[in-house]
């Protein structure tokens, strides 16, 4: 088996994939798409509006 290496090889490969049209055609995003925004009705009184940010998944710890 032949092995190849050159200075900045990793960046060269990243740049090639970034600008390769064929590579981009098969590049599938593995990130979860954000959900749709929905209107929030105005509150009827104080302390009736709840805001929530979604984030994660987080790695589990022992």
The 8 nearest C-alpha neighbors of each residue, nearest first, counted from 0:
[[1, 2, 3, 4, 5, 8, 9, 12],
 [2, 0, 3, 4, 5, 8, 6, 9],
 [1, 3, 0, 4, 5, 8, 6, 9],
 [2, 4, 1, 5, 8, 0, 6, 9],
 [5, 3, 8, 2, 6, 7, 9, 1],
 [4, 6, 8, 7, 3, 9, 11, 10],
 [5, 7, 8, 4, 9, 11, 10, 3],
 [6, 8, 10, 9, 11, 5, 4, 12],
 [9, 7, 11, 5, 6, 10, 12, 4],
 [10, 8, 12, 11, 7, 13, 6, 14],
 [11, 9, 13, 12, 7, 8, 14, 15],
 [12, 10, 8, 14, 9, 13, 15, 7],
 [11, 13, 15, 9, 10, 14, 16, 8],
 [14, 12, 10, 16, 11, 15, 17, 9],
 [15, 13, 17, 11, 12, 16, 10, 18],
 [16, 14, 12, 17, 18, 13, 19, 11],
 [15, 17, 19, 13, 14, 18, 22, 12],
 [16, 18, 14, 15, 19, 13, 23, 22],
 [17, 19, 15, 16, 20, 14, 23, 22],
 [18, 20, 16, 22, 21, 15, 17, 23],
 [21, 19, 23, 22, 18, 24, 16, 17],
 [20, 22, 24, 23, 19, 25, 16, 26],
 [23, 21, 19, 20, 24, 25, 16, 26],
 [22, 24, 26, 20, 25, 21, 19, 17],
 [25, 23, 21, 22, 26, 20, 27, 19],
 [26, 24, 23, 22, 27, 21, 20, 28],
 [27, 25, 23, 24, 22, 28, 21, 29],
 [28, 26, 25, 29, 24, 23, 30, 22],
 [27, 29, 30, 26, 31, 32, 25, 23],
 [30, 28, 27, 31, 32, 26, 25, 33],
 [31, 29, 28, 32, 27, 33, 56, 55],
 [30, 32, 33, 29, 28, 34, 55, 56],
 [31, 33, 30, 34, 29, 28, 35, 27],
 [34, 32, 31, 35, 36, 30, 53, 54],
 [35, 33, 32, 36, 31, 37, 53, 52],
 [34, 36, 37, 33, 32, 38, 31, 39],
 [35, 37, 34, 38, 33, 39, 52, 32],
 [36, 38, 39, 35, 34, 40, 33, 50],
 [39, 37, 40, 36, 41, 35, 42, 50],
 [38, 40, 37, 41, 48, 42, 36, 49],
 [41, 39, 38, 42, 48, 43, 37, 47],
 [40, 42, 39, 43, 48, 44, 47, 38],
 [43, 41, 44, 47, 48, 40, 45, 46],
 [44, 42, 41, 47, 45, 48, 40, 46],
 [43, 45, 42, 47, 46, 48, 41, 40],
 [44, 46, 47, 42, 43, 48, 41, 49],
 [47, 45, 48, 44, 49, 42, 43, 50],
 [48, 46, 42, 45, 44, 49, 43, 41],
 [49, 47, 42, 46, 50, 41, 45, 44],
 [48, 50, 47, 51, 46, 42, 39, 52],
 [51, 49, 48, 52, 39, 47, 53, 46],
 [50, 52, 53, 49, 54, 48, 39, 36],
 [53, 51, 54, 50, 55, 49, 33, 34],
 [54, 52, 51, 55, 56, 33, 34, 50],
 [55, 53, 52, 56, 57, 51, 33, 31],
 [56, 54, 57, 53, 58, 52, 31, 59],
 [55, 57, 54, 58, 59, 53, 31, 30],
 [56, 58, 55, 59, 54, 60, 53, 61],
 [59, 57, 60, 56, 55, 61, 54, 53],
 [58, 60, 57, 61, 56, 55, 54, 53],
 [59, 61, 58, 57, 56, 55, 54, 53],
 [60, 59, 58, 57, 56, 55, 54, 53]]
